[in-house]
Amino acid sequence: VLLNSKISTQDFAGVRELSDTALVTARRANDPIAMAYAYYAKVLLFKTLEHSEYVIKYCQQALTELEKKPDPYVAAKIYYQLYIANSNWNNEAKVYQYARLAMENALQTSDYSLLSNCYNAMSTAHDYKYNVGQEKAELDSTLYYLDKSESLYTQYPGQVSNFAYAISC
């Protein structure tokens, strides 16, 4: 939460300091999930600085840690960041791959804003596929995932952010 507030206020020195501290603390804890979260903090730093190559690097390091001890919540967040990076590069195959992995992991959590974002990512991934092949099924899937995302807002009142809901609408 503190990291996100520093990002919101564009306190880049504070973001860097917090992400460095998270990494040092996680190394001391010697716990793969703590390391995955620390690498995720680095991902957010480099995403803010628009350094996609480092976003990918730290996402991969986090996923390596999660192979030792799985955690679907942070995995969904990591895969979502990989989805974003690849969508910025218009890499249709990886956009779909990472959106699907983000959604599969988010379905194992009770974070409905995260799940809503992942459904929106799946919608975008199918939109990419539709633009390539012009298949109606892809267009239908685009709308299907938007509808799933939108329905979370009413199904879980107060548990889906207004921002996530606005994107689905």
ABEGO torsion letter per residue (X at the ends): XAAAAAAAAGBAAAAAAAAAAAAAAAAAAGBAAAAAAAAAAAAAAAAAAGBAAAAAAAAAAAAAAAAABBBAAAAAAAAAAAAAAAAAAGBAAAAAAAAAAAAAAAAABABAAAAAAAAAAAAAAAAAAAAAAGBAAAAAAAAAAAAAAAAAAAABBGABBAAAAAAAX
